[in-house]
Amino acid sequence: MRKERLSQGEIFDVCIIGSGAAGGVMAKELCEGGAKVVMLEAGREVNPVELLSHKWPYELPYRGLRGEKQATFYQGDISKSIAYADSDDVGVDRVRILGGRTMHWNAVTLRYAARDFKEWSTQGVEEDWPLTYEELEPYYDRIEQIIGVCGNDDHLEILPAGKHYLPPIPWRCSEHILKRATTAMGIPLIAVRKAVLTRPYDKRPPCHYCGHCMDGCDVASIFSTPDCLLPKARVTGNFTLRENALAREILVDNEGLPQAVSFVDTATRTEQQVKAGIIVVCCSTVESARLLLNSRSPRHPGGLANSSGVVGHYLHGHLGNSVSMYLDELQGKKPFNQDGATDHVYIPRYNHLSGKSNVAGGWGMQINYQSYMFPQNAHRVPGYGASFKQQVRKMQPGYLQMGSFAKVTAHQQNCVTVDPGRLDANGIPTPVVHFRFSDNDRVLWQAANQSMLEMLSHLKGRVFPSLGKAPSGFASHEVGTIRMGKYPRTSVLNSYCQARDVKNLFVTDGSCFTTSSEKNPTLTIMALSMRAADYIKDQRRKGEL
């Protein structure tokens, strides 16, 4: 992708802010629908040759312990321009690069279940979404076909399946051993569903199981928007990309409708504008809220589309923990390639199978999502010298890692604000996160921890829990700050991700979620974006937008 100049005075049909999963879907669909689209991305493209994914730790300046492989994902001052106040142990992992977090993810792609859209109806908590699984199902199908997802239909109500899966990733030895325990306990263990290719697909090669997931995929076997969606947008002739364009504010006309985006060229530190008839915000949960709150005007004194006062509120995501084990059965075996594609198997939510519970929500478990490149036990085994190294090597073939990802409930008081007195390197007020886990969250966290330990107690080996004393979040899965909903007083968007206050504004990243489940949000973000894109195309045909 090349950096493109904007013609002075040019007016686009649509301006998309952000190039992650939501922005990529919007760009492809709207360009193919005939709209002239400009995309603003705050970062720059990283060429595949710049990725350090295949570098061994000993080839890196700090042996990989200071994040050298992922440094290019955090351009500018993105890592520093955020604050936390009156907050529990949570972190927001914002990245700045063309492709957003699709350049930096484990690619687990799970559908929400029908019940996940109806938390009030099924469990008496939070609110129901303004749409159903049945309405979103065809968009899940379309997205899975476009990006390429491997896995199986496991016939589980809690984890609906698609119709077009690629063959699943082969299981490791430790995962087959874990299967014995989960089967005895009546807990499902299934092949993971990931946006990772297991055979050639859409002119992309299959995964070669190097084990460097999360560090960028230089062969495009893992889905990313620069590899899979933006080329489809560009081939239409309707797409313009503007890199290093950090959105400062959405500007409105005399009627209060968005008409332009003011952005800072982070390379030249100059402020510029781009005009468009429709604005689509896809900056990620915290950054999207920040942009709308910073977009104040006489018509929108509390921030754009914020007459309800809800923008920034209902921040939530995932809480989680992990446990590592070294299986006796595999220790001392000759070295063999276990790198794979990180997660190969998945434990779907199962706590609901026991019937009525005093806790809302549940958890799923991702297995072996940490790379085998680093012998994790080296930090935990006592000793020094040759005997220490021998022990680490002996244990390593038996490595089994398990992590829980649990639901966090959405509450009004958990929010993102902006601090006008704290500016980033480009002079824009920075976000401040205020978050406290609820009693339900803490009970769920303890139950998930106990479940992991109980599961591993059925196996023989040495367990290394790292559970901590309290929950933490959000596992890069934060959602909810510009939520859709049935009720205008508690939501900002309708079911098509369209702002109620201003009809030509849409928000389709994770901030639009009404509630979250235990499942990774990216596939649902993409399905919602495609549904919103169809709505925009239909409204444009009718002359309503």
Solvent accessible surface area in square Angstrom, and as a share of the most:
residue,aa,sasa,rsa
1,M,63,0.28
2,R,157,0.57
3,K,92,0.39
4,E,22,0.10
5,R,228,0.83
6,L,38,0.19
7,S,72,0.47
8,Q,189,0.84
9,G,63,0.61
10,E,73,0.33
11,I,118,0.60
12,F,10,0.04
13,D,44,0.23
14,V,0,0.00
15,C,0,0.00
16,I,0,0.00
17,I,6,0.03
18,G,10,0.09
19,S,2,0.01
20,G,14,0.13
21,A,13,0.10
22,A,4,0.03
23,G,0,0.00
24,G,0,0.00
25,V,2,0.01
26,M,0,0.00
27,A,0,0.00
28,K,18,0.08
29,E,8,0.03
30,L,0,0.00
31,C,1,0.01
32,E,92,0.41
33,G,41,0.40
34,G,47,0.45
35,A,1,0.01
36,K,102,0.43
37,V,0,0.00
38,V,0,0.00
39,M,0,0.00
40,L,1,0.00
41,E,10,0.04
42,A,23,0.18
43,G,1,0.01
44,R,89,0.32
45,E,48,0.21
46,V,8,0.04
47,N,72,0.37
48,P,61,0.38
49,V,131,0.76
50,E,64,0.29
51,L,18,0.09
52,L,57,0.28
53,S,2,0.01
54,H,81,0.36
55,K,82,0.35
56,W,123,0.43
57,P,23,0.14
58,Y,148,0.56
59,E,88,0.39
60,L,8,0.04
61,P,99,0.62
62,Y,109,0.42
63,R,131,0.48
64,G,20,0.19
65,L,121,0.60
66,R,173,0.63
67,G,38,0.36
68,E,26,0.12
69,K,25,0.10
70,Q,45,0.20
71,A,61,0.47
72,T,41,0.24
73,F,0,0.00
74,Y,58,0.22
75,Q,30,0.13
76,G,73,0.70
77,D,26,0.13
78,I,4,0.02
79,S,75,0.48
80,K,159,0.68
81,S,4,0.03
82,I,19,0.10
83,A,23,0.18
84,Y,88,0.34
85,A,40,0.31
86,D,104,0.54
87,S,28,0.18
88,D,26,0.14
89,D,101,0.52
90,V,15,0.09
91,G,34,0.33
92,V,16,0.09
93,D,44,0.23
94,R,13,0.05
95,V,23,0.13
96,R,11,0.04
97,I,0,0.00
98,L,1,0.01
99,G,0,0.00
100,G,13,0.13
101,R,59,0.21
102,T,7,0.04
103,M,23,0.10
104,H,14,0.06
105,W,29,0.10
106,N,21,0.11
107,A,1,0.01
108,V,2,0.01
109,T,2,0.01
110,L,1,0.00
111,R,2,0.01
112,Y,1,0.00
113,A,0,0.00
114,A,34,0.26
115,R,61,0.22
116,D,2,0.01
117,F,1,0.00
118,K,80,0.34
119,E,5,0.02
120,W,153,0.54
121,S,74,0.48
122,T,60,0.35
123,Q,48,0.21
124,G,41,0.40
125,V,40,0.23
126,E,35,0.16
127,E,30,0.14
128,D,19,0.10
129,W,5,0.02
130,P,31,0.20
131,L,4,0.02
132,T,54,0.32
133,Y,19,0.07
134,E,109,0.49
135,E,77,0.34
136,L,0,0.00
137,E,57,0.26
138,P,65,0.41
139,Y,34,0.13
140,Y,0,0.00
141,D,20,0.10
142,R,86,0.31
143,I,1,0.01
144,E,2,0.01
145,Q,82,0.37
146,I,34,0.17
147,I,0,0.00
148,G,1,0.01
149,V,1,0.01
150,C,0,0.00
151,G,4,0.04
152,N,61,0.31
153,D,71,0.37
154,D,37,0.19
155,H,158,0.70
156,L,49,0.24
157,E,109,0.49
158,I,7,0.03
159,L,1,0.00
160,P,21,0.13
161,A,23,0.18
162,G,8,0.08
163,K,142,0.60
164,H,78,0.35
165,Y,41,0.16
166,L,3,0.02
167,P,70,0.44
168,P,48,0.30
169,I,2,0.01
170,P,87,0.55
171,W,63,0.22
172,R,15,0.05
173,C,62,0.37
174,S,0,0.00
175,E,0,0.00
176,H,102,0.46
177,I,12,0.06
178,L,0,0.00
179,K,74,0.31
180,R,147,0.54
181,A,5,0.04
182,T,0,0.00
183,T,87,0.50
184,A,85,0.66
185,M,51,0.23
186,G,59,0.57
187,I,16,0.08
188,P,32,0.20
189,L,4,0.02
190,I,13,0.07
191,A,4,0.03
192,V,1,0.00
193,R,2,0.01
194,K,0,0.00
195,A,0,0.00
196,V,0,0.00
197,L,0,0.00
198,T,29,0.17
199,R,114,0.42
200,P,93,0.58
201,Y,49,0.19
202,D,63,0.33
203,K,210,0.89
204,R,15,0.06
205,P,59,0.37
206,P,50,0.31
207,C,22,0.13
208,H,98,0.44
209,Y,62,0.24
210,C,34,0.20
211,G,2,0.02
212,H,16,0.07
213,C,15,0.09
214,M,65,0.29
215,D,18,0.09
216,G,8,0.07
217,C,35,0.21
218,D,49,0.25
219,V,53,0.30
220,A,15,0.11
221,S,1,0.01
222,I,16,0.08
223,F,0,0.00
224,S,6,0.04
225,T,0,0.00
226,P,21,0.14
227,D,57,0.29
228,C,2,0.01
229,L,2,0.01
230,L,0,0.00
231,P,59,0.37
232,K,56,0.24
233,A,0,0.00
234,R,58,0.21
235,V,127,0.73
236,T,48,0.28
237,G,59,0.57
238,N,24,0.12
239,F,13,0.05
240,T,26,0.15
241,L,0,0.00
242,R,12,0.05
243,E,12,0.06
244,N,27,0.14
245,A,1,0.01
246,L,10,0.05
247,A,14,0.11
248,R,57,0.21
249,E,43,0.19
250,I,4,0.02
251,L,43,0.21
252,V,30,0.17
253,D,49,0.25
254,N,137,0.70
255,E,121,0.54
256,G,2,0.02
257,L,57,0.28
258,P,4,0.02
259,Q,82,0.36
260,A,2,0.02
261,V,0,0.00
262,S,3,0.02
263,F,0,0.00
264,V,5,0.03
265,D,3,0.01
266,T,37,0.21
267,A,69,0.53
268,T,80,0.47
269,R,152,0.56
270,T,64,0.37
271,E,96,0.43
272,Q,61,0.27
273,Q,102,0.46
274,V,6,0.03
275,K,91,0.38
276,A,3,0.02
277,G,41,0.39
278,I,5,0.02
279,I,0,0.00
280,V,0,0.00
281,V,0,0.00
282,C,7,0.04
283,C,33,0.20
284,S,28,0.18
285,T,2,0.01
286,V,1,0.01
287,E,21,0.09
288,S,0,0.00
289,A,0,0.00
290,R,8,0.03
291,L,8,0.04
292,L,0,0.00
293,L,14,0.07
294,N,24,0.12
295,S,3,0.02
296,R,122,0.45
297,S,26,0.17
298,P,137,0.86
299,R,139,0.51
300,H,22,0.10
301,P,96,0.61
302,G,31,0.30
303,G,1,0.01
304,L,1,0.01
305,A,3,0.02
306,N,22,0.11
307,S,100,0.64
308,S,42,0.27
309,G,37,0.35
310,V,8,0.05
311,V,4,0.02
312,G,0,0.00
313,H,41,0.18
314,Y,25,0.10
315,L,0,0.00
316,H,0,0.00
317,G,0,0.00
318,H,3,0.01
319,L,1,0.00
320,G,20,0.19
321,N,26,0.13
322,S,25,0.16
323,V,1,0.00
324,S,5,0.03
325,M,1,0.00
326,Y,0,0.00
327,L,2,0.01
328,D,82,0.42
329,E,86,0.38
330,L,15,0.08
331,Q,38,0.17
332,G,50,0.48
333,K,109,0.46
334,K,176,0.75
335,P,132,0.83
336,F,81,0.34
337,N,118,0.61
338,Q,15,0.07
339,D,38,0.20
340,G,7,0.07
341,A,0,0.00
342,T,2,0.01
343,D,0,0.00
344,H,9,0.04
345,V,0,0.00
346,Y,6,0.02
347,I,0,0.00
348,P,2,0.01
349,R,11,0.04
350,Y,26,0.10
351,N,24,0.13
352,H,34,0.15
353,L,121,0.60
354,S,102,0.66
355,G,44,0.42
356,K,193,0.82
357,S,52,0.33
358,N,151,0.77
359,V,17,0.10
360,A,7,0.06
361,G,1,0.01
362,G,0,0.00
363,W,13,0.04
364,G,0,0.00
365,M,0,0.00
366,Q,5,0.02
367,I,0,0.00
368,N,0,0.00
369,Y,47,0.18
370,Q,67,0.30
371,S,34,0.22
372,Y,18,0.07
373,M,33,0.15
374,F,65,0.27
375,P,52,0.33
376,Q,39,0.17
377,N,0,0.00
378,A,36,0.28
379,H,142,0.63
380,R,85,0.31
381,V,13,0.08
382,P,105,0.66
383,G,61,0.58
384,Y,201,0.77
385,G,26,0.25
386,A,85,0.66
387,S,80,0.52
388,F,44,0.18
389,K,112,0.47
390,Q,131,0.58
391,Q,62,0.28
392,V,15,0.08
393,R,170,0.62
394,K,104,0.44
395,M,1,0.00
396,Q,36,0.16
397,P,12,0.07
398,G,0,0.00
399,Y,1,0.00
400,L,1,0.01
401,Q,1,0.01
402,M,1,0.00
403,G,0,0.00
404,S,3,0.02
405,F,26,0.11
406,A,0,0.00
407,K,2,0.01
408,V,0,0.00
409,T,5,0.03
410,A,7,0.06
411,H,62,0.27
412,Q,89,0.40
413,Q,122,0.54
414,N,4,0.02
415,C,12,0.07
416,V,2,0.01
417,T,52,0.30
418,V,21,0.12
419,D,49,0.26
420,P,101,0.64
421,G,74,0.71
422,R,104,0.38
423,L,99,0.49
424,D,13,0.07
425,A,53,0.41
426,N,19,0.10
427,G,31,0.30
428,I,3,0.01
429,P,29,0.18
430,T,1,0.01
431,P,0,0.00
432,V,16,0.09
433,V,0,0.00
434,H,49,0.22
435,F,1,0.00
436,R,111,0.41
437,F,12,0.05
438,S,22,0.14
439,D,117,0.61
440,N,35,0.18
441,D,1,0.00
442,R,84,0.31
443,V,70,0.40
444,L,0,0.00
445,W,14,0.05
446,Q,111,0.49
447,A,37,0.28
448,A,1,0.00
449,N,12,0.06
450,Q,112,0.50
451,S,13,0.09
452,M,0,0.00
453,L,61,0.30
454,E,84,0.38
455,M,0,0.00
456,L,3,0.01
457,S,82,0.53
458,H,98,0.44
459,L,22,0.11
460,K,165,0.70
461,G,31,0.29
462,R,103,0.37
463,V,53,0.31
464,F,26,0.11
465,P,75,0.47
466,S,60,0.39
467,L,31,0.15
468,G,62,0.60
469,K,201,0.85
470,A,53,0.41
471,P,3,0.02
472,S,41,0.26
473,G,16,0.16
474,F,1,0.00
475,A,47,0.36
476,S,38,0.25
477,H,28,0.13
478,E,5,0.02
479,V,1,0.01
480,G,0,0.00
481,T,0,0.00
482,I,0,0.00
483,R,2,0.01
484,M,0,0.00
485,G,1,0.01
486,K,103,0.44
487,Y,106,0.40
488,P,83,0.52
489,R,186,0.68
490,T,15,0.09
491,S,2,0.02
492,V,5,0.03
493,L,0,0.00
494,N,40,0.20
495,S,19,0.12
496,Y,73,0.28
497,C,1,0.00
498,Q,16,0.07
499,A,2,0.02
500,R,88,0.32
501,D,60,0.31
502,V,4,0.02
503,K,105,0.44
504,N,15,0.07
505,L,0,0.00
506,F,0,0.00
507,V,0,0.00
508,T,0,0.00
509,D,8,0.04
510,G,3,0.03
511,S,0,0.00
512,C,0,0.00
513,F,0,0.00
514,T,0,0.00
515,T,0,0.00
516,S,4,0.02
517,S,1,0.01
518,E,3,0.01
519,K,3,0.01
520,N,12,0.06
521,P,9,0.06
522,T,25,0.15
523,L,0,0.00
524,T,0,0.00
525,I,23,0.12
526,M,0,0.00
527,A,0,0.00
528,L,2,0.01
529,S,0,0.00
530,M,1,0.00
531,R,15,0.05
532,A,0,0.00
533,A,0,0.00
534,D,36,0.19
535,Y,42,0.16
536,I,0,0.00
537,K,35,0.15
538,D,43,0.22
539,Q,26,0.12
540,R,74,0.27
541,R,178,0.65
542,K,132,0.56
543,G,61,0.59
544,E,90,0.40
545,L,50,0.25
